[in-house]
Amino acid sequence: MIFDRFFRLNPAPPKPDSLQIGARSVPLQFVHHPRARRYLLRLRSDGVARVTIPRRGSLKAARDFALRNVNWLEQQFKLQADRPKLASEWRAGTEIYFRGDLFRIETEADKIRFGTELVIADQANDVKPALQKHLRKLAQYELPARVLELASLHGIEVTRVSIRNQKSRWGSCSRRGTISLNWRLIQAPEFVRDYIILHELAHRRQMNHSDKFWHEVERLCPDYLTAERWLKANQSVLR
């Protein structure tokens, strides 16, 4: 009786949904999105397959959708394995992206060099904190000016620009006209930085991700798909 009562009050947690891909068990995360028009599947960097369920969709249909796309997920795992990995520490000899090019870090006494950049800092085995601080300062100086330049070029009003340490997005736009950008964009090529800026500026005209929004993005940045492909291929080394 006591045990029965205990299990009634403390039921075992439900097992998470998963999908078997070869010998790999892939966790599934289902997310309802009221503005989504169709089911979407994305493989997160931690190996979780995220399924977006549209407004009138169902969990069963989402599971079936994931099951039909097992081959696509398998390809994504292969691509993920082939991508360069983000170094947990930056030391002499580590290669990092800066303005879209790879540069090798060089250290000497209290100096750290990569490309044409010189950073004066106390040496440590891991120079990542010092270099990221330097890169963030560059981003805070360069990116807002570029936002205002592109906004003026396209006749779009922006009230404020902020540079942030965003963990899961490259940029955002508020209804009040604030454009927020990830400082790591300073490591990306110019055409990628411009695409992210123009993407957020397009939200000043369409505060959604509707077809009208993407038409506006394409009008502002005709080659935006090339920039998206670059980000997908290299985002793991910019995070």
N, C-alpha and C positions, 0 to 999 in steps of 0.2 A: 504493500500500500504506500509506504513512504517513498520507495523508488518510483512507483507509478506517478505519484504526485509530483515528484521532483522533475521527471521528464516532461510532464504536462506543462509545468511552469517554466522549464528551461529546454525548449525543443532544440534539437541539433540544427545549426545554421545550414541553410540550403547550399548545396554544392554549386560553385560558380559554373556558368555555361562555358563550354570549351569545344574546340574543333580539332579533330585529329588530322594532322598533315604529316604523313609518313610516320616517323617515330616521335614526332613532336606534338605535344598537346598545347594548343594555342588558346589562351583565355579569350572569351568574347565579352565585350562591353557594349551594352545596348543603351543608346541615348535618344530619347524622344526630342524632336526639334519641331516646334509648331510652324516654322517658316520653310522647312525642307520640303521640296517638291517630289523627291524620290529617295529611295534607299541608297545610302552611301556606305562604302567600306574603306577603312583606312588602317594601315598597320602602324601602330605607335612604335617609337624607338625602344620601348621596354618589352616589345614582343606581344603586346595585347592588340587584338583586332577590334577596332571600334566600329560599330554599326549604327549609323544614324537612321532613325525611324521617322518618316514624315508624319504630318498632322493626323492623317486618318489611317496610318499604318498599324500593323499588329506585330507583337513579339514573334508569333509563329512565322509570319511572312519574312521577318528580319532574319530569323534562323535559317529559313530556306534560302534566302538571298546569300547569306554567308556561305552556305553549303555549296551553292552553285558556283561560287567564286574561289573555290579551294585552289585551283591552278594559278589564279592571279596572286593569291596570298603566297603560294610557294615561290613564285617569281620574285615577289617583294622581299621575302626572306633572303633570297640569293643576292639581290641588289643591295640589301642592307649589309650583308656580310662583306661585300666587295667595296663598300664605301670606306674612305679613310676615317679613322677613329679620332675623336677628340682626346688630346693628350691631357691626362689628369694633372701633370706638372709640366711647366715650361722650363727647360734647361738649355744650356749651350748646345747647339746642334739641332734643337727642336725646330720644325718648320711650322710657321703660322701664316694665315692669310692676312694680307693688308692691301686694301684697294683692289682685291681680286687676284692678286699674285701671291705665290708662296715665297716666303723669305725665311732663311735660316737665321736663328738667333745666335749672336756672337757676344761673348762677355769678356771684359778685360778690366781688372781693378774694380772701380765703382761705375763702370760704363757698360751699358747694354745696347747693342746695335741690332737692327733688322732693317734691311734695305737702306734707305737714306736717313732713317730715324735714329736718333741717339737719345738714350734715356740715362740720366744720372740717378743712381739709386744704390743703396747699400746692397752688396751682393748677398745672395742666399742661394741655396741649391735650387730652389724653385723661384724663378723670376716672374712667374705668372701674375701675381698681385700687382707688382710695379708696372708691368707692361699693360695690363688691363686698365689700370688707372690712367696711364698715358693715352691709350686708345679712346677711353671714354671722354677725356678732355678734348681730344681732336673731334670726336663725334659731336660734342656739345657746341663746338665752335663752327663746324662745317655744315652739319645737317640742317639746323634751323634756317641758315641762310639759303640753302638749296630749296627748302620747302617754300619760303617766301618768294624766291625767284620763279619757281614753277607755278605757284599760285597766281602771281601777277601775270605771267605769260598766258595763262588760260582764263583769267578773269574770275578767279575763285577767292572768296573771302576766307581768311584764317584769322582767328582771334589770338591764338597762342600756340607755341610749339614747345614740347617738352621732350627731353631725351631720358629714357628710363632703362632700367635693368629688367626688361620683361623676360619671363621664363618660357612662355608658350606662344608668343606671337611676335611678329616683326613690327607691327604698328597698329594704331587704333585712331578712331576719329569720334569725337563727342558731338552731340547735337548743338553744343554751344560753339563749335568751331575750333576746338583744341585738337591738334594733331600730336600724337605721342609716337615716338619711334624708338626702336631698340638700338642701343648704342653700338651693338655688334655689326650693324650695317656698314660701319666704317671699314670693316674687313672685306666687304663684298665689292664686286666691280661696280663702276658708276652706273651702268645700264640697269643693274639689279636694284641699286639704291633708288634710282629715279622711278623704277616701276613701283616699288613699295610706297614711295611718296605719292605718286599719281593715283595709286589704288586708294589711298586714304583720302586724297583730294576728291576722288570720284564720289566718296560717301557724302561730301557736302551737297551733292545733288541727288543722290539716292542712298538713303540711310538703310540699306538692306543689301542682300546679295541676289537680287532678282535679275531677270534677263536684261531689264533696262540698265541696271547697274553695270553688268558685264559689257554691254554695248558702249556705255560711257567709258569704261576702262580701256576698251579696244580703241575708242576714238582718241583718247588721251595718250595711249601707249600701244601702238599697233603691234609691236613685237613682244607683248607681255608674256606670251607663252614660253618664249626662250628664257626670260628671266625666272619664271616659275620653275622651269626644268633645272636651271642652275641651282636654285635654292634647294630643291628636292635632293639633288645630287650631293650638295655640300653642306647642308644645314647641320649635319652631325659634327662638323669641325668648327662651327661658329657658335656653338652653344656652350 
